[in-house]
Amino acid sequence: MKSQIEAEYISAAETTNQVIWLRKMISNVGQIQVAMTVIWVANKSAICYNKRILFTMEGLSTSK
């Protein structure tokens, strides 16, 4: 089960990276996307896993 959650998380992270790259490319040709890009994740466990990682990273950045 954990490997499936990790696979969903990795997939969402890779999708996020691709969205960022595409938005930068669009910006480079003079088009600016103002609206947010929504990325849907269907696995509730992967969503919780992602939130836990973000929470841990926030704690690390504020503890310095």
mmCIF file of the N, C-alpha and C atoms, coordinates in Angstrom:
data_MODEL
# 
_entry.id   MODEL 
# 
loop_
_atom_site.group_PDB 
_atom_site.id 
_atom_site.type_symbol 
_atom_site.label_atom_id 
_atom_site.label_alt_id 
_atom_site.label_comp_id 
_atom_site.label_asym_id 
_atom_site.label_entity_id 
_atom_site.label_seq_id 
_atom_site.pdbx_PDB_ins_code 
_atom_site.Cartn_x 
_atom_site.Cartn_y 
_atom_site.Cartn_z 
_atom_site.occupancy 
_atom_site.B_iso_or_equiv 
_atom_site.pdbx_formal_charge 
_atom_site.auth_seq_id 
_atom_site.auth_comp_id 
_atom_site.auth_asym_id 
_atom_site.auth_atom_id 
_atom_site.pdbx_PDB_model_num 
ATOM 1   N N  . MET A 1 1  ? 0.819  -1.191 0.000   1.00 0.00 ? 1  MET A N  1 
ATOM 2   C CA . MET A 1 1  ? 0.000  0.000  0.000   1.00 0.00 ? 1  MET A CA 1 
ATOM 3   C C  . MET A 1 1  ? 0.864  1.256  0.000   1.00 0.00 ? 1  MET A C  1 
ATOM 4   N N  . LYS A 1 2  ? 1.944  1.242  0.796   1.00 0.00 ? 2  LYS A N  1 
ATOM 5   C CA . LYS A 1 2  ? 2.793  2.423  0.887   1.00 0.00 ? 2  LYS A CA 1 
ATOM 6   C C  . LYS A 1 2  ? 3.416  2.755  -0.464  1.00 0.00 ? 2  LYS A C  1 
ATOM 7   N N  . SER A 1 3  ? 3.816  1.744  -1.223  1.00 0.00 ? 3  SER A N  1 
ATOM 8   C CA . SER A 1 3  ? 4.430  2.019  -2.524  1.00 0.00 ? 3  SER A CA 1 
ATOM 9   C C  . SER A 1 3  ? 3.431  2.676  -3.480  1.00 0.00 ? 3  SER A C  1 
ATOM 10  N N  . GLN A 1 4  ? 2.145  2.324  -3.376  1.00 0.00 ? 4  GLN A N  1 
ATOM 11  C CA . GLN A 1 4  ? 1.128  2.957  -4.207  1.00 0.00 ? 4  GLN A CA 1 
ATOM 12  C C  . GLN A 1 4  ? 0.958  4.423  -3.813  1.00 0.00 ? 4  GLN A C  1 
ATOM 13  N N  . ILE A 1 5  ? 0.974  4.694  -2.514  1.00 0.00 ? 5  ILE A N  1 
ATOM 14  C CA . ILE A 1 5  ? 0.866  6.069  -2.037  1.00 0.00 ? 5  ILE A CA 1 
ATOM 15  C C  . ILE A 1 5  ? 2.062  6.884  -2.511  1.00 0.00 ? 5  ILE A C  1 
ATOM 16  N N  . GLU A 1 6  ? 3.246  6.310  -2.384  1.00 0.00 ? 6  GLU A N  1 
ATOM 17  C CA . GLU A 1 6  ? 4.446  7.007  -2.841  1.00 0.00 ? 6  GLU A CA 1 
ATOM 18  C C  . GLU A 1 6  ? 4.416  7.245  -4.346  1.00 0.00 ? 6  GLU A C  1 
ATOM 19  N N  . ALA A 1 7  ? 3.915  6.271  -5.105  1.00 0.00 ? 7  ALA A N  1 
ATOM 20  C CA . ALA A 1 7  ? 3.813  6.427  -6.558  1.00 0.00 ? 7  ALA A CA 1 
ATOM 21  C C  . ALA A 1 7  ? 2.845  7.552  -6.912  1.00 0.00 ? 7  ALA A C  1 
ATOM 22  N N  . GLU A 1 8  ? 1.725  7.639  -6.205  1.00 0.00 ? 8  GLU A N  1 
ATOM 23  C CA . GLU A 1 8  ? 0.764  8.725  -6.427  1.00 0.00 ? 8  GLU A CA 1 
ATOM 24  C C  . GLU A 1 8  ? 1.408  10.070 -6.087  1.00 0.00 ? 8  GLU A C  1 
ATOM 25  N N  . TYR A 1 9  ? 2.153  10.118 -4.986  1.00 0.00 ? 9  TYR A N  1 
ATOM 26  C CA . TYR A 1 9  ? 2.822  11.351 -4.581  1.00 0.00 ? 9  TYR A CA 1 
ATOM 27  C C  . TYR A 1 9  ? 3.852  11.776 -5.632  1.00 0.00 ? 9  TYR A C  1 
ATOM 28  N N  . ILE A 1 10 ? 4.652  10.840 -6.097  1.00 0.00 ? 10 ILE A N  1 
ATOM 29  C CA . ILE A 1 10 ? 5.668  11.142 -7.103  1.00 0.00 ? 10 ILE A CA 1 
ATOM 30  C C  . ILE A 1 10 ? 5.012  11.626 -8.387  1.00 0.00 ? 10 ILE A C  1 
ATOM 31  N N  . SER A 1 11 ? 3.922  11.009 -8.759  1.00 0.00 ? 11 SER A N  1 
ATOM 32  C CA . SER A 1 11 ? 3.188  11.426 -9.951  1.00 0.00 ? 11 SER A CA 1 
ATOM 33  C C  . SER A 1 11 ? 2.668  12.855 -9.812  1.00 0.00 ? 11 SER A C  1 
ATOM 34  N N  . ALA A 1 12 ? 2.108  13.186 -8.654  1.00 0.00 ? 12 ALA A N  1 
ATOM 35  C CA . ALA A 1 12 ? 1.607  14.548 -8.418  1.00 0.00 ? 12 ALA A CA 1 
ATOM 36  C C  . ALA A 1 12 ? 2.752  15.552 -8.415  1.00 0.00 ? 12 ALA A C  1 
ATOM 37  N N  . ALA A 1 13 ? 3.883  15.182 -7.820  1.00 0.00 ? 13 ALA A N  1 
ATOM 38  C CA . ALA A 1 13 ? 5.035  16.079 -7.792  1.00 0.00 ? 13 ALA A CA 1 
ATOM 39  C C  . ALA A 1 13 ? 5.580  16.314 -9.199  1.00 0.00 ? 13 ALA A C  1 
ATOM 40  N N  . GLU A 1 14 ? 5.664  15.279 -9.994  1.00 0.00 ? 14 GLU A N  1 
ATOM 41  C CA . GLU A 1 14 ? 6.146  15.408 -11.374 1.00 0.00 ? 14 GLU A CA 1 
ATOM 42  C C  . GLU A 1 14 ? 5.186  16.262 -12.198 1.00 0.00 ? 14 GLU A C  1 
ATOM 43  N N  . THR A 1 15 ? 3.897  16.069 -11.996 1.00 0.00 ? 15 THR A N  1 
ATOM 44  C CA . THR A 1 15 ? 2.905  16.883 -12.695 1.00 0.00 ? 15 THR A CA 1 
ATOM 45  C C  . THR A 1 15 ? 3.067  18.350 -12.314 1.00 0.00 ? 15 THR A C  1 
ATOM 46  N N  . THR A 1 16 ? 3.292  18.613 -11.045 1.00 0.00 ? 16 THR A N  1 
ATOM 47  C CA . THR A 1 16 ? 3.513  19.987 -10.578 1.00 0.00 ? 16 THR A CA 1 
ATOM 48  C C  . THR A 1 16 ? 4.731  20.597 -11.254 1.00 0.00 ? 16 THR A C  1 
ATOM 49  N N  . ASN A 1 17 ? 5.814  19.837 -11.344 1.00 0.00 ? 17 ASN A N  1 
ATOM 50  C CA . ASN A 1 17 ? 7.019  20.327 -12.019 1.00 0.00 ? 17 ASN A CA 1 
ATOM 51  C C  . ASN A 1 17 ? 6.739  20.653 -13.487 1.00 0.00 ? 17 ASN A C  1 
ATOM 52  N N  . GLN A 1 18 ? 5.978  19.812 -14.147 1.00 0.00 ? 18 GLN A N  1 
ATOM 53  C CA . GLN A 1 18 ? 5.649  20.049 -15.552 1.00 0.00 ? 18 GLN A CA 1 
ATOM 54  C C  . GLN A 1 18 ? 4.780  21.300 -15.713 1.00 0.00 ? 18 GLN A C  1 
ATOM 55  N N  . VAL A 1 19 ? 3.836  21.499 -14.795 1.00 0.00 ? 19 VAL A N  1 
ATOM 56  C CA . VAL A 1 19 ? 2.985  22.687 -14.853 1.00 0.00 ? 19 VAL A CA 1 
ATOM 57  C C  . VAL A 1 19 ? 3.824  23.948 -14.676 1.00 0.00 ? 19 VAL A C  1 
ATOM 58  N N  . ILE A 1 20 ? 4.739  23.926 -13.724 1.00 0.00 ? 20 ILE A N  1 
ATOM 59  C CA . ILE A 1 20 ? 5.616  25.084 -13.508 1.00 0.00 ? 20 ILE A CA 1 
ATOM 60  C C  . ILE A 1 20 ? 6.432  25.366 -14.761 1.00 0.00 ? 20 ILE A C  1 
ATOM 61  N N  . TRP A 1 21 ? 7.002  24.324 -15.357 1.00 0.00 ? 21 TRP A N  1 
ATOM 62  C CA . TRP A 1 21 ? 7.801  24.483 -16.568 1.00 0.00 ? 21 TRP A CA 1 
ATOM 63  C C  . TRP A 1 21 ? 6.960  25.057 -17.712 1.00 0.00 ? 21 TRP A C  1 
ATOM 64  N N  . LEU A 1 22 ? 5.754  24.513 -17.901 1.00 0.00 ? 22 LEU A N  1 
ATOM 65  C CA . LEU A 1 22 ? 4.882  25.005 -18.972 1.00 0.00 ? 22 LEU A CA 1 
ATOM 66  C C  . LEU A 1 22 ? 4.473  26.456 -18.753 1.00 0.00 ? 22 LEU A C  1 
ATOM 67  N N  . ARG A 1 23 ? 4.179  26.815 -17.515 1.00 0.00 ? 23 ARG A N  1 
ATOM 68  C CA . ARG A 1 23 ? 3.804  28.203 -17.229 1.00 0.00 ? 23 ARG A CA 1 
ATOM 69  C C  . ARG A 1 23 ? 4.963  29.154 -17.527 1.00 0.00 ? 23 ARG A C  1 
ATOM 70  N N  . LYS A 1 24 ? 6.188  28.724 -17.206 1.00 0.00 ? 24 LYS A N  1 
ATOM 71  C CA . LYS A 1 24 ? 7.360  29.553 -17.526 1.00 0.00 ? 24 LYS A CA 1 
ATOM 72  C C  . LYS A 1 24 ? 7.542  29.693 -19.036 1.00 0.00 ? 24 LYS A C  1 
ATOM 73  N N  . MET A 1 25 ? 7.344  28.599 -19.758 1.00 0.00 ? 25 MET A N  1 
ATOM 74  C CA . MET A 1 25 ? 7.478  28.646 -21.220 1.00 0.00 ? 25 MET A CA 1 
ATOM 75  C C  . MET A 1 25 ? 6.433  29.574 -21.824 1.00 0.00 ? 25 MET A C  1 
ATOM 76  N N  . ILE A 1 26 ? 5.198  29.473 -21.346 1.00 0.00 ? 26 ILE A N  1 
ATOM 77  C CA . ILE A 1 26 ? 4.127  30.344 -21.839 1.00 0.00 ? 26 ILE A CA 1 
ATOM 78  C C  . ILE A 1 26 ? 4.459  31.800 -21.528 1.00 0.00 ? 26 ILE A C  1 
ATOM 79  N N  . SER A 1 27 ? 4.995  32.048 -20.343 1.00 0.00 ? 27 SER A N  1 
ATOM 80  C CA . SER A 1 27 ? 5.382  33.408 -19.961 1.00 0.00 ? 27 SER A CA 1 
ATOM 81  C C  . SER A 1 27 ? 6.494  33.942 -20.858 1.00 0.00 ? 27 SER A C  1 
ATOM 82  N N  . ASN A 1 28 ? 7.412  33.074 -21.247 1.00 0.00 ? 28 ASN A N  1 
ATOM 83  C CA . ASN A 1 28 ? 8.532  33.492 -22.105 1.00 0.00 ? 28 ASN A CA 1 
ATOM 84  C C  . ASN A 1 28 ? 8.087  33.939 -23.495 1.00 0.00 ? 28 ASN A C  1 
ATOM 85  N N  . VAL A 1 29 ? 6.932  33.473 -23.945 1.00 0.00 ? 29 VAL A N  1 
ATOM 86  C CA . VAL A 1 29 ? 6.427  33.893 -25.256 1.00 0.00 ? 29 VAL A CA 1 
ATOM 87  C C  . VAL A 1 29 ? 5.405  35.018 -25.135 1.00 0.00 ? 29 VAL A C  1 
ATOM 88  N N  . GLY A 1 30 ? 5.324  35.613 -23.927 1.00 0.00 ? 30 GLY A N  1 
ATOM 89  C CA . GLY A 1 30 ? 4.497  36.787 -23.748 1.00 0.00 ? 30 GLY A CA 1 
ATOM 90  C C  . GLY A 1 30 ? 3.084  36.556 -23.260 1.00 0.00 ? 30 GLY A C  1 
ATOM 91  N N  . GLN A 1 31 ? 2.729  35.330 -22.963 1.00 0.00 ? 31 GLN A N  1 
ATOM 92  C CA . GLN A 1 31 ? 1.398  35.028 -22.447 1.00 0.00 ? 31 GLN A CA 1 
ATOM 93  C C  . GLN A 1 31 ? 1.506  34.735 -20.956 1.00 0.00 ? 31 GLN A C  1 
ATOM 94  N N  . ILE A 1 32 ? 0.683  35.379 -20.172 1.00 0.00 ? 32 ILE A N  1 
ATOM 95  C CA . ILE A 1 32 ? 0.717  35.163 -18.727 1.00 0.00 ? 32 ILE A CA 1 
ATOM 96  C C  . ILE A 1 32 ? -0.592 34.515 -18.297 1.00 0.00 ? 32 ILE A C  1 
ATOM 97  N N  . GLN A 1 33 ? -0.469 33.419 -17.578 1.00 0.00 ? 33 GLN A N  1 
ATOM 98  C CA . GLN A 1 33 ? -1.643 32.723 -17.051 1.00 0.00 ? 33 GLN A CA 1 
ATOM 99  C C  . GLN A 1 33 ? -1.865 33.212 -15.629 1.00 0.00 ? 33 GLN A C  1 
ATOM 100 N N  . VAL A 1 34 ? -2.965 33.903 -15.417 1.00 0.00 ? 34 VAL A N  1 
ATOM 101 C CA . VAL A 1 34 ? -3.266 34.468 -14.106 1.00 0.00 ? 34 VAL A CA 1 
ATOM 102 C C  . VAL A 1 34 ? -3.938 33.443 -13.201 1.00 0.00 ? 34 VAL A C  1 
ATOM 103 N N  . ALA A 1 35 ? -4.812 32.647 -13.751 1.00 0.00 ? 35 ALA A N  1 
ATOM 104 C CA . ALA A 1 35 ? -5.559 31.672 -12.949 1.00 0.00 ? 35 ALA A CA 1 
ATOM 105 C C  . ALA A 1 35 ? -4.659 30.530 -12.482 1.00 0.00 ? 35 ALA A C  1 
ATOM 106 N N  . MET A 1 36 ? -5.026 29.965 -11.349 1.00 0.00 ? 36 MET A N  1 
ATOM 107 C CA . MET A 1 36 ? -4.281 28.814 -10.835 1.00 0.00 ? 36 MET A CA 1 
ATOM 108 C C  . MET A 1 36 ? -4.494 27.600 -11.729 1.00 0.00 ? 36 MET A C  1 
ATOM 109 N N  . THR A 1 37 ? -3.530 26.714 -11.705 1.00 0.00 ? 37 THR A N  1 
ATOM 110 C CA . THR A 1 37 ? -3.664 25.432 -12.385 1.00 0.00 ? 37 THR A CA 1 
ATOM 111 C C  . THR A 1 37 ? -4.019 24.397 -11.326 1.00 0.00 ? 37 THR A C  1 
ATOM 112 N N  . VAL A 1 38 ? -5.131 23.720 -11.513 1.00 0.00 ? 38 VAL A N  1 
ATOM 113 C CA . VAL A 1 38 ? -5.593 22.726 -10.544 1.00 0.00 ? 38 VAL A CA 1 
ATOM 114 C C  . VAL A 1 38 ? -5.051 21.359 -10.945 1.00 0.00 ? 38 VAL A C  1 
ATOM 115 N N  . ILE A 1 39 ? -4.460 20.680 -9.977  1.00 0.00 ? 39 ILE A N  1 
ATOM 116 C CA . ILE A 1 39 ? -3.971 19.319 -10.189 1.00 0.00 ? 39 ILE A CA 1 
ATOM 117 C C  . ILE A 1 39 ? -4.787 18.410 -9.268  1.00 0.00 ? 39 ILE A C  1 
ATOM 118 N N  . TRP A 1 40 ? -5.513 17.497 -9.865  1.00 0.00 ? 40 TRP A N  1 
ATOM 119 C CA . TRP A 1 40 ? -6.367 16.604 -9.097  1.00 0.00 ? 40 TRP A CA 1 
ATOM 120 C C  . TRP A 1 40 ? -5.606 15.353 -8.699  1.00 0.00 ? 40 TRP A C  1 
ATOM 121 N N  . VAL A 1 41 ? -5.701 14.986 -7.430  1.00 0.00 ? 41 VAL A N  1 
ATOM 122 C CA . VAL A 1 41 ? -5.125 13.740 -6.927  1.00 0.00 ? 41 VAL A CA 1 
ATOM 123 C C  . VAL A 1 41 ? -6.276 12.954 -6.320  1.00 0.00 ? 41 VAL A C  1 
ATOM 124 N N  . ALA A 1 42 ? -6.507 11.756 -6.830  1.00 0.00 ? 42 ALA A N  1 
ATOM 125 C CA . ALA A 1 42 ? -7.680 10.978 -6.423  1.00 0.00 ? 42 ALA A CA 1 
ATOM 126 C C  . ALA A 1 42 ? -7.437 10.118 -5.186  1.00 0.00 ? 42 ALA A C  1 
ATOM 127 N N  . ASN A 1 43 ? -6.191 9.898  -4.820  1.00 0.00 ? 43 ASN A N  1 
ATOM 128 C CA . ASN A 1 43 ? -5.869 9.008  -3.717  1.00 0.00 ? 43 ASN A CA 1 
ATOM 129 C C  . ASN A 1 43 ? -5.771 9.813  -2.420  1.00 0.00 ? 43 ASN A C  1 
ATOM 130 N N  . LYS A 1 44 ? -6.701 9.608  -1.483  1.00 0.00 ? 44 LYS A N  1 
ATOM 131 C CA . LYS A 1 44 ? -6.713 10.375 -0.232  1.00 0.00 ? 44 LYS A CA 1 
ATOM 132 C C  . LYS A 1 44 ? -5.449 10.144 0.590   1.00 0.00 ? 44 LYS A C  1 
ATOM 133 N N  . SER A 1 45 ? -4.910 8.949  0.552   1.00 0.00 ? 45 SER A N  1 
ATOM 134 C CA . SER A 1 45 ? -3.685 8.665  1.297   1.00 0.00 ? 45 SER A CA 1 
ATOM 135 C C  . SER A 1 45 ? -2.514 9.458  0.732   1.00 0.00 ? 45 SER A C  1 
ATOM 136 N N  . ALA A 1 46 ? -2.449 9.587  -0.587  1.00 0.00 ? 46 ALA A N  1 
ATOM 137 C CA . ALA A 1 46 ? -1.378 10.369 -1.206  1.00 0.00 ? 46 ALA A CA 1 
ATOM 138 C C  . ALA A 1 46 ? -1.511 11.840 -0.848  1.00 0.00 ? 46 ALA A C  1 
ATOM 139 N N  . ILE A 1 47 ? -2.736 12.326 -0.754  1.00 0.00 ? 47 ILE A N  1 
ATOM 140 C CA . ILE A 1 47 ? -2.958 13.723 -0.362  1.00 0.00 ? 47 ILE A CA 1 
ATOM 141 C C  . ILE A 1 47 ? -2.473 13.937 1.073   1.00 0.00 ? 47 ILE A C  1 
ATOM 142 N N  . CYS A 1 48 ? -2.802 13.024 1.969   1.00 0.00 ? 48 CYS A N  1 
ATOM 143 C CA . CYS A 1 48 ? -2.343 13.133 3.353   1.00 0.00 ? 48 CYS A CA 1 
ATOM 144 C C  . CYS A 1 48 ? -0.828 13.031 3.434   1.00 0.00 ? 48 CYS A C  1 
ATOM 145 N N  . TYR A 1 49 ? -0.242 12.148 2.659   1.00 0.00 ? 49 TYR A N  1 
ATOM 146 C CA . TYR A 1 49 ? 1.211  11.980 2.611   1.00 0.00 ? 49 TYR A CA 1 
ATOM 147 C C  . TYR A 1 49 ? 1.865  13.286 2.169   1.00 0.00 ? 49 TYR A C  1 
ATOM 148 N N  . ASN A 1 50 ? 1.306  13.927 1.142   1.00 0.00 ? 50 ASN A N  1 
ATOM 149 C CA . ASN A 1 50 ? 1.825  15.186 0.638   1.00 0.00 ? 50 ASN A CA 1 
ATOM 150 C C  . ASN A 1 50 ? 1.718  16.281 1.697   1.00 0.00 ? 50 ASN A C  1 
ATOM 151 N N  . LYS A 1 51 ? 0.588  16.367 2.372   1.00 0.00 ? 51 LYS A N  1 
ATOM 152 C CA . LYS A 1 51 ? 0.407  17.378 3.417   1.00 0.00 ? 51 LYS A CA 1 
ATOM 153 C C  . LYS A 1 51 ? 1.400  17.167 4.551   1.00 0.00 ? 51 LYS A C  1 
ATOM 154 N N  . ARG A 1 52 ? 1.659  15.911 4.903   1.00 0.00 ? 52 ARG A N  1 
ATOM 155 C CA . ARG A 1 52 ? 2.614  15.621 5.975   1.00 0.00 ? 52 ARG A CA 1 
ATOM 156 C C  . ARG A 1 52 ? 4.015  16.064 5.577   1.00 0.00 ? 52 ARG A C  1 
ATOM 157 N N  . ILE A 1 53 ? 4.405  15.826 4.334   1.00 0.00 ? 53 ILE A N  1 
ATOM 158 C CA . ILE A 1 53 ? 5.721  16.246 3.864   1.00 0.00 ? 53 ILE A CA 1 
ATOM 159 C C  . ILE A 1 53 ? 5.825  17.767 3.863   1.00 0.00 ? 53 ILE A C  1 
ATOM 160 N N  . LEU A 1 54 ? 4.795  18.447 3.375   1.00 0.00 ? 54 LEU A N  1 
ATOM 161 C CA . LEU A 1 54 ? 4.808  19.912 3.371   1.00 0.00 ? 54 LEU A CA 1 
ATOM 162 C C  . LEU A 1 54 ? 4.872  20.462 4.785   1.00 0.00 ? 54 LEU A C  1 
ATOM 163 N N  . PHE A 1 55 ? 4.142  19.856 5.715   1.00 0.00 ? 55 PHE A N  1 
ATOM 164 C CA . PHE A 1 55 ? 4.162  20.292 7.100   1.00 0.00 ? 55 PHE A CA 1 
ATOM 165 C C  . PHE A 1 55 ? 5.557  20.129 7.679   1.00 0.00 ? 55 PHE A C  1 
ATOM 166 N N  . THR A 1 56 ? 6.209  19.015 7.400   1.00 0.00 ? 56 THR A N  1 
ATOM 167 C CA . THR A 1 56 ? 7.568  18.767 7.880   1.00 0.00 ? 56 THR A CA 1 
ATOM 168 C C  . THR A 1 56 ? 8.537  19.777 7.284   1.00 0.00 ? 56 THR A C  1 
ATOM 169 N N  . MET A 1 57 ? 8.395  20.075 5.988   1.00 0.00 ? 57 MET A N  1 
ATOM 170 C CA . MET A 1 57 ? 9.287  21.033 5.343   1.00 0.00 ? 57 MET A CA 1 
ATOM 171 C C  . MET A 1 57 ? 9.086  22.445 5.913   1.00 0.00 ? 57 MET A C  1 
ATOM 172 N N  . GLU A 1 58 ? 7.838  22.815 6.223   1.00 0.00 ? 58 GLU A N  1 
ATOM 173 C CA . GLU A 1 58 ? 7.576  24.124 6.828   1.00 0.00 ? 58 GLU A CA 1 
ATOM 174 C C  . GLU A 1 58 ? 8.240  24.214 8.207   1.00 0.00 ? 58 GLU A C  1 
ATOM 175 N N  . GLY A 1 59 ? 8.158  23.145 8.962   1.00 0.00 ? 59 GLY A N  1 
ATOM 176 C CA . GLY A 1 59 ? 8.796  23.119 10.278  1.00 0.00 ? 59 GLY A CA 1 
ATOM 177 C C  . GLY A 1 59 ? 10.303 23.261 10.187  1.00 0.00 ? 59 GLY A C  1 
ATOM 178 N N  . LEU A 1 60 ? 10.905 22.637 9.193   1.00 0.00 ? 60 LEU A N  1 
ATOM 179 C CA . LEU A 1 60 ? 12.339 22.755 9.000   1.00 0.00 ? 60 LEU A CA 1 
ATOM 180 C C  . LEU A 1 60 ? 12.736 24.163 8.617   1.00 0.00 ? 60 LEU A C  1 
ATOM 181 N N  . SER A 1 61 ? 11.934 24.813 7.753   1.00 0.00 ? 61 SER A N  1 
ATOM 182 C CA . SER A 1 61 ? 12.305 26.153 7.294   1.00 0.00 ? 61 SER A CA 1 
ATOM 183 C C  . SER A 1 61 ? 12.090 27.195 8.377   1.00 0.00 ? 61 SER A C  1 
ATOM 184 N N  . THR A 1 62 ? 11.175 26.976 9.330   1.00 0.00 ? 62 THR A N  1 
ATOM 185 C CA . THR A 1 62 ? 10.949 27.965 10.377  1.00 0.00 ? 62 THR A CA 1 
ATOM 186 C C  . THR A 1 62 ? 11.839 27.737 11.587  1.00 0.00 ? 62 THR A C  1 
ATOM 187 N N  . SER A 1 63 ? 12.468 26.580 11.681  1.00 0.00 ? 63 SER A N  1 
ATOM 188 C CA . SER A 1 63 ? 13.300 26.284 12.846  1.00 0.00 ? 63 SER A CA 1 
ATOM 189 C C  . SER A 1 63 ? 14.709 26.849 12.721  1.00 0.00 ? 63 SER A C  1 
ATOM 190 N N  . LYS A 1 64 ? 15.042 27.407 11.559  1.00 0.00 ? 64 LYS A N  1 
ATOM 191 C CA . LYS A 1 64 ? 16.404 27.935 11.367  1.00 0.00 ? 64 LYS A CA 1 
ATOM 192 C C  . LYS A 1 64 ? 16.591 29.247 12.064  1.00 0.00 ? 64 LYS A C  1 
# 
